[in-house]
């Protein structure tokens, strides 16, 4: 995202090129501001994506973007049947 680049740029300027303490503090504050805006924009994007997919996306543990910008929601993983797996370990052939 463009805000991530702005945040990194402001933080780099604050730590390496600032002429005085006030300038460094200003650019550090700007870096934190851009980072917070980026987080907000990302959260809004994924909330809208979940709304676009529908109800199952809100209960899904993962939502993603596939080729051609297709939004998908992953199924919740099922726990393996450990009793069956352990039982097969000692089964005679």
Helices and strands as residue ranges (DSSP letters): H 2-16, H 21-53, H 55-59, E 62-66, G 67-69, E 70-74, H 82-89
